[in-house]
Amino acid sequence: MWHGGAALAHIEERGQRWVRAIRLREPTPIRRCPMPYRVDVGVCEDLPENLDEIFYFPGLPAEIASLESEGAKLEWLQKACVADLLKREAKQLDETAERLKAEQLKGTPARPLGGEDVDHYENWRQAVEKLLCKKWPNLSTALKGLAMANNEQQKRRVLAAYVADYRTIFEQPPDVKTEDMAKLATDPYYIGLMNKAMNGGGAPVKTVLWQLAIGWLAKDYYRMNEAQLEVAFNNDWDYRRSEYKGNTLAKYAREKIGLCFALKRGRPEKPNALPPS
């Protein structure tokens, strides 16, 4: 999850990245320009299916081209050129991620909020996790199974669950590799999930609940009374004025999502007593 939003992700570790430079016997023509040098970049085993990127070069800098050893030229392409580029790109991505994270934290505190009895940040995190599991029920169950048994059968179940939940939520299948779909087509587990998905009633979590959860800390809904929440929510999400009533939104937050307000129920608002946003 991130401040102001939420996501469910499954990341599969692929292995070490490799870089290999090649002098082609027959240069590859690209836009009528012959490319005698190629650098392949892949992950995990050095196999064709693990190839991620290909770089072509029409020539080398004069100081490198003058080297007698072809191996030295390829080593320069591999290490000083492409590998260095990839390293700088990764560093730039990390720096961008840190900058975006810092910007997000300005609007939504990353540390616990609240008084003595409520940690509003932890309350929000737990509530959104439950929403995610409700929206992606089969996928969340399959991922728990993968944590206990990381094998090919369970990985296939994770994919089957993702496809089925995606179909339920978006009413159309996701883009999946042809070879992966071929394996799922005869899987009884997948067929059962898809039968349920085809007969499902659309997204299992209403949009209004997501909007409440996303804005809970980022937009300070947790510090508002019902009247303030009604105005802010309808304005923030481009609804008609009073389309969602404040008491309805407060009920959704408490009963359907499990979120806690900073302002105690049945007590007049005391702005100075509320935790800082």
N, C-alpha and C positions, 0 to 999 in steps of 0.2 A: 504494500500500500504506500501511497504518498500523500502528503498534505494536500487536501482539497480533492482527493479522488481515491479510487481503489481499484485493484486488479488482482487476478489470480494467475500465477505463472508457474510453469514447469520448465526448468532449465536442465538440459542434459549435457553433462560434461563430455566434450568430444575428444580432448587430448591436446597434445603439444602441436604448435604450428610449425610447419617446415617451409623452407624456401629453397628453390633449386634453379640455377641458371644453366641455359643450354645454348650452344652455338649450332644453329640449324644447318643441315647440309644443303637444303634448298630454302632460301629465304621466303617467308610468308608475305605475300603482297597484301597490303592494306591501303586502300585508296590509291592504288597504283605505285605505292612506295614499298620497296622490298625491306623486310624486317629480318635481318640475319640472327638477331639475338632474342631469346625468350626467357622469361623468368616465371616459373610456376609457384604458386602459393597454395598450400593446403593445410588440412588439420587432421591429426591422428595418423593412420598408416598412409604410406606413400602409394596410394591407389588412385586410379582415374576418378572414381566416384567421390573421392574426398578432396578433389581440386576445387578451390574457392575462387581464385583470381589468376589471371594471366596478364603479364606485362610484356609488350613487344618493344624492341629498340632498333631503330634504323642504323645506329652507329654508337660510337663511344667517344668520350672527351679525348682530345689529342694526347694528353699525358697518359691516359690509360691505353689508348689504341697503340701507342708506341712501345708498350711492354712486349717483350719477346714471348713470354709464356702465355698461352691461351688460358691455362688454368688460373693465372693471376687476374686476367681480364674477367673471367667468369666469377671469380671470388669477389672482385670489386662490385660487379653487378649484383651479386647475391647479397653481400653483407653491407657494403658502404652505400649502395644505392637503394634497393628495394626494402631490405630488412630495416634500414635506418628510416625510410619513409613510413613504414608500418608502425615503427616505434613512436615516431613523432605524431602520427595520426592518433594512436592510442592515448598518448599523453594529452593531446588536444581534446579528445573526447572526455577524458577524466576531468580535465580542467573545466570543460563546459558543464559537465554533470555537477561538479562541486559548486559552480556559480549558480546554476539553476536551483540547486538544493538550498543555497544560502538565500536566494530570492524568495523561495517558497516559505522558508522559516520566518521571514519577516512578517508574513501574513498569518501564519499558523504556528504557534509555539511547538517546539519539538520536545519540550520537557513537560512533566505533569502539571496540570492546571487544577485549580480548585482549592477548597479549604481543607478542613481537618478530616472530613469523612468521605470526600469524593475526589478521585483522580480522574478529571474529565478527559484527559488525553487517553488514558487506558480504557475508560468506559467507551469512548468513541472507537478505539481500535478493535475492541472485542465485538462491538455492535456491527461494525462494517465486515468483520470476518464472518459473522453469522449470515449477513446479507449475501456475501459472496458465495457461501456454501449453499444457501437457499437458491440462488440464481443458477449455480452450476452444481447441482446435487450429485450427479453421476461422476463428474470429473473430480470433485473433492473427495468422494469415497474411493475412487480409483487411485488417486495420488497417495492417500493414506495406505492403501494396499501396496503401492510401489515402494513406500518407505520401509515396509516390512519384508517384501520379497521383490528385489530388483532383478527381475528376469524378463525374458522376451515376451512371455505370455502376459505378464502384468503390464509391460510397456504397451502391448497391443490393446490391452483393456483401457489404458489411459487415453490412447488415441480414439478408441471406440466411444468412450464416455464423452470426450471433447466434441466429437462429431455430432453425437446425439443431443447433447445440451445446446450446442450451437444451433442445430436445426430447430429445437424448441424455442429458443430465444429469438432468432432472426428469421425463422420460417423459410430458411433456405440452407443448403449444406455449405460448409466452408471449403476452401481450396485445399485439397489434399493430394499428395503425389499419387499417380496412377498405380504404381506398384504397391503402395500402402493400402489403397482402397481395394485392390484385388485380393489382398490377404484378409481384409475385413469382411468381404462379401460373403464368405462361407463361415464366418465366426458366429456361432449361436448366441454368444453374449452380445455382440454388436447388433444382430438381427432383432433380439428382444428389446434392446434399448431403443432402436429406431422405430419399432412398432409403437412403443409408448410415445416417442417424440412426434410421430406423424399424427397421433390422436390427441396431442397435448393442446392446452388452451393458451398458447403464447407464453410470453415472458413471465416467469413465476414471481418476479419482484416488480412492483409498479414503479414507474418513473418517478413519481412524487416522493417515494421513499428514498430512492437514490439521491435525489436533489436535496432532500432534508439532511441526509447523512453527509453528503459532500460539503454542504455549507455549514454544518454544525459548528465546527471550529473555525474554518476559513472565513466564514461570513458572520461569525459571532451569534448564531442562532441560540446557542446554549445559554446566553446571558440575557435573552429577551423575554418579556412577558407576552401573553397571547396576542395582544393588540399590535405590538411591535413586530412580532413574528409574522403576522398576517400581511402587514404592509411590506416588510422586507422581502419575504419569500415570493409573493406575487410579482413584485418589481424585479427581483433578481433573475427570475426564470421566465419573464415575459408573459405571465398570465394576466387575465383581466383583473381589474381591481376587485378584491374580495372573492375571487374565484375559489380560493381555498381559505376557509375561515380559520382564524387563529386557534380556536379550541379544537378544531379537527386536526390541524397540524401538530398541536401539542400532544393530542391523543395518539396520533401516528408515531410520533417520536418516542413516547414513553412505552406504549403497548406493542407496537408492531416492530420497532427497531431496538428498543431497550436503552434509549439514551436518557441521560440525566440532565436536568436543567440546573444552572447555578443558582437561580432564583427559586427559593422554596415555595411550594404551593400553599395558597391560603395566607400569604404574608405580603404586605406591601413592599414594593421595590425599594431597596436601599442601595443606590448606585455605588456608594463608597465601600459597601460590604462585599461587593462582587469581586471575584478574582480578576486580575488584569488580563486583557486580551493580548 
